Amino acid sequence: MCDPDERKEKILSAARTIRQNTHKETERGFRVVVAGKGGVGKTTITAFLSRIFARNGHTVLAVDEDPQMNLPYAVGVPREKSDAIVPLTKNIDYVEEKTGARPGDGWGLMLTLNPDVSDVVERFGVRGPDGVNILVMGTVVQAATGCLCPENTLLQAVVRYINLREGEFVLMDTQAGVEHFGRSIAEGFDQAVLVTDPTFNAVQVVKHAALLARELGIPTVHLVVNRVRSEKDVEKVGDLLGDMGDIFTDRFFLPYEERLIECEPDVGPMLAAVPSSLFVEGLRAVGSALVRYGTKEQV
C-alpha cells in the first residue's frame, strides 16, 4: 500500500491526464449539483430525480460526492453490490489503469477525446435500476492525513471530462454544507438544487449556498423545501429567507412522506406506487423545471 504522499501524487497524476485529454464540444445536456445541510434529504432527492429522468428516456450519471456514499443504495442498487463498490479515490491503481496515467506506459492513451456518459461509467462506474449510471467518488481520508485536495481535483477532472450529448444529465449529490462550492467542485454546473427543511439551520445553509452558487456563475438555483407538514412551514421558510428569497429561480415544497421511512434506502417502491404520492409528483415538477432550464446549448 502506498504512503500518503505517493497516493496523493498518483491521484493528481491521474487528474492531470484526464484534464489533458478533455476536449469539450458544444454540450446539449446539463449538470445539476444537489446541496444542503446534512439530513435534509439530498441523497433521496438525487436518487428520485435520477430515476425519474432515466424512466423518461434520458441518460443519467448520478455522482456520489457525499462521504457517506449512500447514493447507490438510494437509487436501488442491491445492497450486496453497493457494499462491494470501491470508490474511485480508494482505487487509484484502477484509475491509473483506465486512464493510462502510469509513467512509462503511455499517458492518456486509453482516454477518448470526446467521451460520453457511457464511456465514463464503463471506466469508473456502475449501473443501477432504470439504467441510472452511478459514479462513487469517495472523498473521505483517514484522520490526520491532510486535506482532500487530490480527491477533489480528481472529481473535478472526471466530471468535466464528460461531453454531454442531448438528453444526457449529470446530477451530483454532495456532502453536507457548502464546502464543495468553496472548493469549486460545482464550477461549470448549469443548475443547483438546494435542499432544506423548515428549520432555521437548514435554511441558513441554503441561503449561504445560493450566494456561493451565484458567485460560481451557476445561473439557475432551485430551492426545494422538504418535509413540509403545513402552511405554517411554508410561511416559516419564507420568513427565514427574508430578502434573499429572490435569489432562487423558483421554489418547490415537498410534503412530509411517511412511506419514505418504510421503503428506505431504496426509492424504487415509492416510484412504483399507484397512485403516485404528492411527494413524488412534487419531484416530477422539480425534474420538469430542470429540463426546462437545462435545454440550452453550452460549451
C-alpha positions as CSV (number, residue, x, y, z in Angstrom):
1,M,0.0,0.0,0.0
2,C,1.5,3.4,-1.0
3,D,2.2,6.1,1.6
4,P,0.1,9.3,1.7
5,D,2.5,11.3,-0.4
6,E,2.7,8.7,-3.0
7,R,-1.1,8.2,-3.1
8,K,-1.6,12.0,-3.4
9,E,0.8,12.1,-6.4
10,K,-1.0,9.2,-8.0
11,I,-4.3,10.9,-7.7
12,L,-3.1,14.2,-9.0
13,S,-1.3,12.5,-11.9
14,A,-4.5,10.7,-13.0
15,A,-6.4,14.0,-12.7
16,R,-3.8,15.8,-14.9
17,T,-4.0,13.1,-17.5
18,I,-7.8,13.3,-17.6
19,R,-7.7,17.1,-17.9
20,Q,-5.1,16.9,-20.7
21,N,-7.3,14.6,-22.7
22,T,-10.5,16.6,-22.2
23,H,-11.9,18.0,-25.4
24,K,-15.1,19.9,-24.9
25,E,-17.6,20.4,-27.7
26,T,-20.9,22.1,-27.5
27,E,-22.9,20.3,-24.9
28,R,-26.6,19.6,-25.2
29,G,-27.2,18.0,-21.8
30,F,-26.9,19.7,-18.4
31,R,-25.3,19.4,-15.0
32,V,-27.0,19.7,-11.6
33,V,-25.4,19.9,-8.2
34,V,-27.6,19.0,-5.2
35,A,-26.6,20.6,-1.9
36,G,-27.8,21.5,1.5
37,K,-27.5,20.8,5.2
38,G,-26.9,17.2,6.3
39,G,-30.0,15.2,6.9
40,V,-32.5,17.2,4.8
41,G,-32.9,14.5,2.1
42,K,-30.3,15.4,-0.6
43,T,-29.4,11.9,-1.4
44,T,-33.0,10.7,-1.5
45,I,-34.0,13.6,-3.8
46,T,-31.0,13.0,-6.1
47,A,-32.0,9.3,-6.3
48,F,-35.6,10.1,-7.2
49,L,-34.6,12.7,-9.8
50,S,-32.1,10.3,-11.4
51,R,-34.6,7.5,-11.8
52,I,-37.4,9.9,-12.9
53,F,-35.1,11.2,-15.7
54,A,-34.0,7.7,-16.6
55,R,-37.6,6.5,-16.9
56,N,-38.3,9.4,-19.2
57,G,-35.6,8.1,-21.6
58,H,-32.7,10.3,-20.6
59,T,-29.2,9.1,-19.9
60,V,-28.3,9.9,-16.3
61,L,-25.0,10.0,-14.4
62,A,-25.6,10.2,-10.7
63,V,-22.3,11.3,-9.0
64,D,-22.0,10.5,-5.3
65,E,-19.6,13.0,-3.8
66,D,-21.1,12.6,-0.3
67,P,-18.6,10.8,2.0
68,Q,-21.4,8.6,3.3
69,M,-21.6,7.1,-0.2
70,N,-25.3,6.1,0.2
71,L,-26.5,7.2,-3.3
72,P,-26.2,3.7,-4.8
73,Y,-28.4,2.3,-2.1
74,A,-31.0,5.1,-2.6
75,V,-31.1,4.6,-6.4
76,G,-31.8,0.9,-5.7
77,V,-28.5,-0.9,-6.4
78,P,-28.8,-4.2,-4.4
79,R,-27.1,-4.0,-1.1
80,E,-24.5,-6.6,-1.8
81,K,-23.5,-4.8,-5.0
82,S,-23.5,-1.4,-3.2
83,D,-21.4,-2.8,-0.4
84,A,-18.8,-4.1,-2.9
85,I,-18.4,-0.7,-4.7
86,V,-14.8,0.6,-4.3
87,P,-15.0,4.4,-4.6
88,L,-12.8,6.0,-7.3
89,T,-10.4,7.7,-4.9
90,K,-9.8,4.5,-3.0
91,N,-8.8,2.6,-6.1
92,I,-6.2,4.8,-7.6
93,D,-4.4,1.9,-9.3
94,Y,-7.6,1.2,-11.2
95,V,-7.9,4.8,-12.2
96,E,-4.3,4.8,-13.5
97,E,-5.0,1.6,-15.5
98,K,-8.1,3.1,-17.0
99,T,-6.6,6.5,-17.8
100,G,-3.2,5.2,-18.9
101,A,-1.7,7.6,-16.3
102,R,1.3,5.5,-15.4
103,P,4.7,6.9,-16.1
104,G,6.4,5.0,-18.8
105,D,3.1,3.4,-20.0
106,G,2.0,6.0,-22.5
107,W,0.0,8.6,-20.5
108,G,-3.6,9.1,-21.6
109,L,-3.6,6.6,-24.5
110,M,-6.7,4.9,-23.1
111,L,-8.8,8.0,-22.9
112,T,-11.1,9.1,-25.8
113,L,-11.1,12.7,-26.9
114,N,-14.8,13.2,-26.8
115,P,-16.2,10.9,-24.1
116,D,-19.9,10.5,-23.2
117,V,-21.6,9.2,-20.0
118,S,-21.3,5.5,-21.1
119,D,-17.6,5.9,-21.6
120,V,-17.0,7.3,-18.1
121,V,-19.3,4.7,-16.5
122,E,-17.6,1.8,-18.4
123,R,-14.3,3.0,-17.0
124,F,-15.2,4.1,-13.5
125,G,-18.9,3.4,-12.5
126,V,-21.8,1.0,-12.1
127,R,-25.3,0.8,-13.5
128,G,-28.4,0.8,-11.3
129,P,-32.1,0.3,-11.8
130,D,-33.8,2.0,-14.8
131,G,-30.3,2.3,-16.3
132,V,-29.1,5.0,-14.0
133,N,-25.3,5.3,-14.2
134,I,-23.6,5.8,-10.8
135,L,-20.1,7.2,-10.1
136,V,-19.0,6.9,-6.5
137,M,-16.1,9.2,-5.7
138,G,-15.4,8.6,-2.0
139,T,-13.9,11.8,-0.5
140,V,-13.1,10.6,3.0
141,V,-9.5,10.2,4.1
142,Q,-8.2,8.7,7.3
143,A,-7.9,11.1,10.2
144,A,-4.9,13.5,10.3
145,T,-3.8,12.6,6.7
146,G,-4.3,16.0,5.3
147,C,-6.7,17.9,3.0
148,L,-8.9,16.4,0.3
149,C,-7.3,18.5,-2.5
150,P,-6.1,15.5,-4.6
151,E,-9.5,13.7,-4.3
152,N,-11.4,17.0,-5.2
153,T,-9.1,17.5,-8.2
154,L,-9.8,14.0,-9.5
155,L,-13.5,14.5,-9.0
156,Q,-13.4,17.8,-11.0
157,A,-11.4,16.2,-13.8
158,V,-13.7,13.1,-14.2
159,V,-16.9,15.1,-14.1
160,R,-15.7,17.7,-16.5
161,Y,-14.2,15.0,-18.8
162,I,-17.7,14.0,-19.9
163,N,-19.1,15.7,-23.0
164,L,-22.8,15.7,-22.6
165,R,-25.0,14.8,-25.6
166,E,-28.6,15.7,-25.9
167,G,-30.7,14.0,-23.2
168,E,-27.6,13.3,-21.0
169,F,-27.7,14.7,-17.5
170,V,-25.3,14.8,-14.5
171,L,-26.7,15.0,-11.0
172,M,-24.1,15.3,-8.2
173,D,-25.1,14.5,-4.6
174,T,-22.7,16.5,-2.4
175,Q,-21.6,16.3,1.2
176,A,-23.4,18.3,3.8
177,G,-22.8,22.1,3.9
178,V,-21.2,24.4,1.3
179,E,-17.6,23.4,1.1
180,H,-18.0,22.0,-2.4
181,F,-18.8,25.5,-3.6
182,G,-15.8,26.9,-1.9
183,R,-13.6,24.2,-3.5
184,S,-15.1,24.9,-6.9
185,I,-16.2,21.3,-7.4
186,A,-19.5,22.6,-8.6
187,E,-17.9,25.1,-11.0
188,G,-19.2,24.6,-14.6
189,F,-22.6,23.2,-13.4
190,D,-25.7,24.7,-15.0
191,Q,-28.1,24.4,-12.2
192,A,-28.2,23.9,-8.4
193,V,-30.9,22.2,-6.4
194,L,-30.6,23.5,-2.8
195,V,-32.5,21.3,-0.4
196,T,-33.7,22.4,3.0
197,D,-36.4,21.6,5.5
198,P,-38.4,24.1,7.6
199,T,-35.7,24.6,10.2
200,F,-33.6,27.6,10.9
201,N,-30.2,25.9,10.5
202,A,-31.1,24.2,7.2
203,V,-32.5,27.4,5.7
204,Q,-29.3,29.3,6.7
205,V,-27.2,26.7,4.8
206,V,-29.2,27.1,1.6
207,K,-29.0,30.9,1.8
208,H,-25.2,30.7,2.0
209,A,-25.1,28.0,-0.7
210,A,-27.2,30.1,-3.1
211,L,-24.8,33.1,-2.8
212,L,-21.8,30.8,-3.5
213,A,-23.6,29.2,-6.4
214,R,-24.2,32.6,-7.9
215,E,-20.6,33.5,-7.3
216,L,-19.5,30.4,-9.2
217,G,-21.6,31.5,-12.1
218,I,-24.4,28.9,-11.8
219,P,-27.3,30.7,-13.5
220,T,-30.2,28.7,-12.2
221,V,-30.7,28.0,-8.5
222,H,-33.8,26.0,-7.4
223,L,-34.9,25.8,-3.8
224,V,-36.5,22.6,-2.6
225,V,-38.2,22.6,0.8
226,N,-38.6,19.0,2.0
227,R,-40.8,17.6,4.8
228,V,-43.4,20.3,4.8
229,R,-46.3,19.4,7.1
230,S,-48.4,22.5,7.0
231,E,-48.9,26.0,5.5
232,K,-47.1,27.3,8.6
233,D,-43.9,25.5,7.5
234,V,-44.2,27.3,4.1
235,E,-44.6,30.7,5.9
236,K,-41.7,30.0,8.2
237,V,-39.4,29.3,5.3
238,G,-40.5,32.5,3.6
239,D,-39.8,34.5,6.8
240,L,-36.4,32.8,7.3
241,L,-35.4,33.6,3.7
242,G,-36.4,37.2,4.0
243,D,-35.0,39.5,1.3
244,M,-32.9,36.6,0.0
245,G,-35.9,34.8,-1.4
246,D,-35.4,36.4,-4.8
247,I,-32.0,34.8,-5.3
248,F,-33.8,31.5,-6.1
249,T,-35.1,30.9,-9.6
250,D,-38.1,29.0,-8.2
251,R,-39.3,27.2,-5.0
252,F,-40.7,23.7,-4.6
253,F,-42.4,22.4,-1.4
254,L,-42.5,18.7,-0.9
255,P,-44.9,17.3,1.7
256,Y,-43.7,15.1,4.6
257,E,-43.9,11.5,3.4
258,E,-44.1,8.7,6.0
259,R,-43.7,6.0,3.4
260,L,-40.1,7.0,2.8
261,I,-39.2,5.6,6.2
262,E,-40.9,2.3,5.2
263,C,-39.0,1.8,1.9
264,E,-35.7,3.5,2.6
265,P,-33.0,3.4,1.4
266,D,-34.4,2.3,-2.0
267,V,-36.7,4.9,-3.6
268,G,-38.0,2.3,-6.1
269,P,-41.1,1.2,-4.2
270,M,-42.2,4.9,-3.9
271,L,-41.8,5.4,-7.7
272,A,-43.8,2.2,-8.4
273,A,-46.7,3.1,-6.0
274,V,-50.1,3.7,-7.6
275,P,-51.5,6.2,-7.3
276,S,-48.4,8.4,-7.2
277,S,-47.9,10.3,-4.0
278,L,-47.9,14.1,-3.7
279,F,-44.2,13.9,-2.7
280,V,-43.3,12.1,-5.9
281,E,-45.4,14.4,-8.0
282,G,-43.6,17.3,-6.5
283,L,-40.3,15.8,-7.5
284,R,-41.6,15.3,-11.0
285,A,-42.3,19.0,-11.1
286,V,-38.7,19.7,-10.0
287,G,-37.5,17.4,-12.7
288,S,-39.6,19.3,-15.3
289,A,-38.1,22.6,-14.2
290,L,-34.6,21.2,-14.5
291,V,-35.3,20.0,-18.1
292,R,-36.9,23.3,-19.0
293,Y,-34.0,25.4,-17.7
294,G,-31.3,23.0,-18.9
295,T,-32.3,22.6,-22.5
296,K,-29.9,25.2,-23.9
297,E,-26.6,24.8,-25.7
298,Q,-23.5,25.2,-23.6
299,V,-19.8,25.0,-24.2
